Amino acid sequence: MELNICHLYPDLLNVYGDVGNILVLKHRAEERGIKVNVVDVSLNDKFNKDEIDIVFFGGGQDYEQSIVSEDLKNNKEEVLRQYIEEDKVLLAICGGYQLLGKHYISPNGEKLQGLGILDIYTEGGEKRLIGNTVIYNEDFDLNEEVFNFINTNFNDVTNYIIKQVTNMLPVLGGLVTSTAAGLWNVVLGIIISIYILIDKEKFCALAKKISYAILPQRAADKTIEITHRSSDTFGKFLSGKILDSLIIGILTFVVLTIFKMPYTLLVSVIVGITNIIPFFGPFIGAIPSVIIILFVSPVKALWFLLIILVIQQIDGNIIGPKILGDSIGISAFWILFSILVAGKFLGLVGMVIGVPLFAVIYSIIKEVVESQLDKKGMKTKTEDYM
């Protein structure tokens, strides 16, 4: 099957990119296995109505319309009229539609004769008639009040939306800029971290050298010992929490997939990342996840809360203790205390590093207190004072 499309005056009437209509027609037809032939017909070209299935007549400026009008009158009026009277298909846009009418009067008063095939005429004014128009149709069962409201206010609503979007552009620009700056800082941090890790032995030796140079040997030994203790505490805690959070993220993904929850991967990533924060992490991750699922299904959001509660109980009582063990060496109260204090001063980063940081400070204070008690010949265990 073949379809022959005639594009009238494509070199003159294409001011609105009307060739796009031809491309769409061609593409839609070819998708259905119909071969399409496009025939361009312009000035002084012959229009053979018997070989054409669809005629496309685009729009153009007043000057180009005047040229086309003369050619239509002299060369194509009769055969184009016959084509239309035979009930064949013609798609006319803007200027092409005007030229099928009786006449067109431009804003400066110049009268341009049309073919008179359609019982219409066009008069140009100082203000262009552009925008959206709603035409009443009984099939839509649209009452008159609603119709009048849409017809009167649609353009106002559209303009309001455009205005708001325009006002948001600077905000979006600032957001994109800050996001790009943040990503650059992350990339820069990773690069610097790689260089530091490559030369970490050299940096450690340099730090030792400086410590022994400016401090008494006993103080330098103690400083180095505390540094090693801090490195050990931070290393065990952070590596353990990252492994724990990875397991929780995977477990959450599996369970949510089984229960056919929406946005499974996104929610699992949120839960896994926020789980790095001790104590408050599960609650911080659950809030945005519940909101996301709530937009899809309130019932599934409630099920999600129950699932997360069970998973966090498993993490707190089984997975966490197995991985972290007693690497921190402080009670639950001091863990909560350290998170609150560090979070207050250092924000999200403080909530992550607050526990190992406080554990190091706690171990130093404990060592000093027990050392003073030992010098006085007193017991050092806390249980002995209960």
N, C-alpha and C positions, 0 to 999 in steps of 0.2 A: 504494500500500500504506500502511495506517495501523496504528499501534501505540498501544493504550490502556493507560496505566499508572495504577494506583490507588495513591495515597500515603495509607496509613492513619494517622490522627491526627497530621498534620504539625505542628499547633499544640501538641501535648503531648509527642510522642516525637521530639524533634529535638535532644537535648542534646549529641550528638556531631557536629553539623553534617550530619545525615543527608540533608539536602536536596541535598548535593553528589552523593550517589549518583544521585539523580533527574536532576540536571543532566548527569552523565556519561552515563547511559543515553540521555537525550534527544539529547545531542550525537553520540554514536556512531551512533545510529540515523539521525539526519538526515544524517550524512556518507555514509550508504549510500542516500540518497534515500527514507528511510522517514519519513512524517509522524508526529509523536508528539503525542498528547493526554494531558495529565496531569490526573487527577481527584482532588481532595482529598476524603477521606471522614473525618469526625470524629464527635464525639458526636451521637447521635440521627440521623445521616445514613444514608440507605439504601445498602446495598452490593449492586449488581446484578452478579452474577458472570458473566452472559452477555455483558456489554459490556466486560469487562476481560480483557486479555491477560497483564499482569504486575501482581502486588501487591507493594508495598514496605512493610515493617513496621519502623520504626526503634526506637531505644532511648531511655530516659528515666529519671528519678529514681523512687524507690520511690513517692512520693506520686502522681505522674502515672500510674504503672503501676496503682495501685489504682483510679483513676478510669476508666482505659481498660478494666481487667478487668471492672468492673461493666457498662460499656456493651457490651462484647463478649458477656458472658453474656446480657444482656437483649435485644440487638438484632441481633447479627451471628454468633452461634456456629454456627447450623445452616447458613446460607448459605456461611460461610467454610469449614466442614468439607466441604460439597459441592464447593466450588471446588477444594480440595486433592485430594479423592478423584477428581476428574476429570483429575488429573495436569496441572493448570495450574501456571504458574510463580509462586513466591512467594519473595521475598528478605527474610529476617528478620535483624535486627541486634540483638544484646544483649537489651535488655528485651523487644523484640518476639518474639525467639526463646524467652525464658523464658515468656511468656504463652501460647505454643503448647503448652507442656508441662503437666504435671499441676498443679504448684503451685510457688510460690517462697516460701521462708522467709527473711525479712530478718534482719540481724545482731541486731536487738532481739527476735527471736522471733515477729514477726507473720507469719501465714500468708496468702499471697495466692493465691487460686485461679486456675488457668489453664484453658484450654479442653480440655486432655487429648488434643489431636490427636496430639502427639508423646509417645512413651513415655519422658519424661524429667522430672526435677524439679531445682530449684536450691536450694541452701542457702547463705546468706551467712555469712561468717566475719569475725573481727576484721581479718584481713589480706586485702586485695583480691587476687584471682587475676589479676594482670596480667603481661604479659611475652610471651615468645616460646616456643612449644611446637613441637617437631618430631614429626611423626607418621610412623611407619614405613610404607613403601610398597614392596612387592616389585618394582614396576615400575622403581624407581630403582636396583635391585641394590646396595643399601647394606647392608654387613655390620653385624652387631649392635654390634660394638665402636665403629665410627665413628658409628653412630646414637646410642649412649649418650653418647659424647664430645660430640657436637653438642648433644644435648638437655640435658646437664649444664652445659656451659661456654659455650654461645652467649650467654646473658645476661651472664655474667662478662666475656666478650670485648667485648660491646657497651658495658657499663658502663665498662670500661677505656678504650675508644676515646673515649667521651664525656668521661671524666675528663681524658684527655690533651688533647683539643680545648679543654676548658674552661681547662686550665692554659696553653694556647698563646694564649688570647685576649688576655691582657695584653701578650704579646710582639708579637702581630699589631697590637694597638693602638699600641704604641710604634713599630713599623715604619711604620704608616700615618701617624702623627704626624710622624716624621722625614722621610718621603717628602714629605708635604705641606709641611713647612718648607723642604725642599730646593727643591721646585718654586716656592715663594713667593720664595725667594732668587734663583732664576733669573729669574723674572718681574720682580722688583724690579731686578735687575742690568740687564736689557734696557731697562727704563724709564729708569733712570739713564743708561745708555749713549746712549740716543736724545737725552736732554737735553744730554749732553756734546758729542755730535756736532753738534747744532744750533748750539751756541755755541763750536765748537772754535777758530775763528779768534780769537775774543775771548779765550779761555783762553791760546792761544799768544802773543798780543800781551801779555797780562798777565804771563805767565811771562818773556818777554823784558824787559819793563819792570822786573820785580823783579830779574832777573839783572844788568842794567846798573846798578841802583840800589845793590846790595850788593856787587858784585864789580868788580875793575878791568876796564877795557874789554877788555884782551887775554884775561883769564880768562873774561869773559862771552862773547866771540866764540867761544872754544874750547868752552865749555859748550854753546852753541847749535849749533855745528857737530857736536858729538858727539850731541846730541839728534836732529838731522836724520839723522845717519848711523844711529842706532839705529832711528828710525822707518822709514827706507828698508830696513834689513836685516830688521826684524821684518815689515814690510809685504810685502816680496817673498817671504820664506820662508813665512809663514802663508798668504798668498793662493795661493802656488804649491802648498803641501801640500794645501790644501783642494780646489783644482782637481784635483790628482793623485789624491786620495782619492775624489773624486766619479767620476772616470773609472774607477778601479779597482773601485768599488762597482758601477757600471753594467756593466762588463766581467764581473765575477764573476756578476752576476745573469743575464746572457745565457748565459754558459757553463754555469752550474748548471741553468738552464732547459733547455738543449739536452741535458744529461746526466740530466735528470729527477730532480734531487736533491730531498729533502724540505726544507721550510721555506726555500725559495729566497730569498724576500724578507728574512726575518729574518737569515739568515746573511750575505746581501749587505750589509745595513745594518751588521752587526757588523764585517765585514771593512773596509768603507769608512771607518767612524768610527775604528777603531783604526789604520788606515793613516796617520792624521795624525801618529802618533808615529814618528819616524825609527828605523830599524834594528830595534827590538824590536816595533814595531806589528804587523807581519804575524804574528809568533808569538803575541802577546797575543790577537789576534783569532781565530787558528786554533784555540786551545785550547777555548774554549766552543763554537765552531762544530762541532768534531769530536765533542764530547760530545753535542751536540744530535742530530747525524746518527747517532751510534753507537746511540742508543736505537731508531732505526728500522731501520738496516741497517749492520752492521760492514763489509761489503764496500764500500758506498757511502762510508763514512767514510774508508776507505783511498784510494778514488778522489778524494775531496775533498782529502786531503792532497797528492796528486800534482797536482791542478788548481791549488791555491793556490801550490804551489812553482813551477809554470810561470808563473802570473800574476805572482808577485812577481819572478821573474827578468826578465820583460818590463818590469815597472815599474822595477826597479833599473837596467836597462841601456838602456832605450829611452825609456819615458814620463817617468820622473823627471828624467833629464838634459835632455830636451827642454824641460820646463816650468821647472825650477829653474835649469838652467844652472850658472854659477859664482857664484850670488848669495850664497852663504855665505862662500866664500873660505877655508875650512879643510879639512884633510885628513880622511880617514875615521877615523883614530885619534882626532883631536880631537873629531869628531862623537860617537864612542862614549864618549869621556871625559866630554864635556859632558852627555850623557844620563844616565850613571851618577851623576855628582856632583849634578846638578840633581834627578834623580829621588830621590836619597837624602834631600835636604833639603826638597824641595817636592812630592814624590810624583808623581802623574799629571800635574799641571800643569807640574811641573818637566821631565818627559820631553818635553812638547810645546814649551815655550819655552826649554828648556836650550840647544839648538843656536844659535838667533839671539842669545841672551844671551851665550853664550861667544864667538860670532863678534865681537860688539861689543867685549868685553873683550880679545879676542885682537888686534883691530885697533888698540886703544889702546896695548896693550903693545908691539906691533910698531912702531908709530909712534914711541914713546918710545925704544925701543932703536935704531932706525935713525937717529933724530935725534942721539943721543949718538955713534953711530959716525961720522956725517957730520961732527960737530964735531971729531972726532979725525982726520979725513981718511982714514978706513978704509972698506973696501967694505961695502955694506949688504945685498947679496944673500946668502941662505943658501948657495947653491950654491958661492959663492967660498970657503967654509970647509970644504968637503968634501974 
